[in-house]
């Protein structure tokens, strides 16, 4: 048998209201929270069981355009709150949020929050005025968190303007832990990014030397190797000893890039080893041999007088191949190196001229002088070379020498050769194939 209890009407309504409140879970008033700018409560509402409440909370958060409530939420004890607050700051696009985010990043220990902060910083961009703070922040991160941050930067960054502040900050920090990240940027498609990585690696200095030399010998692209050369050049004197060691690598390509780096540094300490390559090249010969000699020659040219003087001296070396390589090196360097070669080479040629006996290697020196004359622009030096060559032809002339002069591309030498031919009973039918009547030194 059921028993019934009759309550006063007012008490019944009160009980009904309690039941309704309990069932509804005391649903937050999203509109009021939005007006108050109560970011913490709105973020909390994102966890509400009612999807309609969650939807309203998301919309309300998106309509709050003041950074201050979100900045305050970065200090909340709940990681989920900090994560969402950091993301919202990125969505706001207000640069005032950058410094608070950087300060929060330095203290954060939760990986998801670190990811959210980093992504928002990428979205906002780091201004020049915040680079120093970014450098300090990155220095404070432990190894794991630094790898996490730089991995996100590498994955998310699409424009040079976005990534350059990060590389700049890494360079300013001098933190060797960032080497792997910076080395990976040496092959970036954008030159600005590559240059910023080069600068950062140069700022890190000695710890970057061996990894950079390794880039020269691995499967990196041409751009990557050239960027490594530039970085080593900017590091300068501390890189010389490791580079000289690498110059003895059996791989000609490695030697080529190392020679370039030594040229960038331009320290006389490298002259002896570079001179050996410039005059002898690689034992394997072939085109790589020439390319290597050219790289070494250009490095000697970059060093200046200490690098040029031994090349000029080698023009009178007893070995014909050394003489040819020395002139080739000076020609590859260009003015004023080739002009330095004029007087010694003329003197060497004159000593081989005699009425009674002409030196057996006179023709080789004549060939060097003709080659030199075709690569200089100074009119006085051209005139001096022409006189020396005409002297050689008149005193020690042969049909072979006259033919070379006719094919030299020099008017005075061509005229002297025709006069010599007439005086010695030869006929000049035509210029040899490929001949030219154009004077040296003309454009």
Secondary structure, DSSP 8 states (H G I E B T S, - for coil): --------HHHHHHHHHHHHHHHHT----HHHHHHHT-HHHHHHHTT-SSHHHHHHHHHHHHT---HHHHHHHTT-S-HHHHHHHHHHHHHHT-TTHHHHHHHHHHH---HHHHHHHHHHHHHH---GGGHHHHHHHHHHS-HHHHHHHHHHHHHH--SHHHHHHHHHHHHHHT-GGGHHHHHHGGG-SSHHHHHHHHHHHHHHGGGGHHHHHHHHHSS--HHHHHHHHHHHHHHGGGGHHHHHHHTT-S-HHHHHHHHHHHHHHT-GGGHHHHHHHHHH--TT-HHHHHHHHHHHHHHHHHH-HHHHHHHHHGGG-SSHHHHHHHHHHHHHH-TTHHHHHHHHHHHHHHTT--SS---TTHHHHHHHHHHHHTT---HHHHHHHHHHHHHHHHHH--HHHHHHHHTTT-HHHHHHHHHHHHHTT----S--TT-----TT--
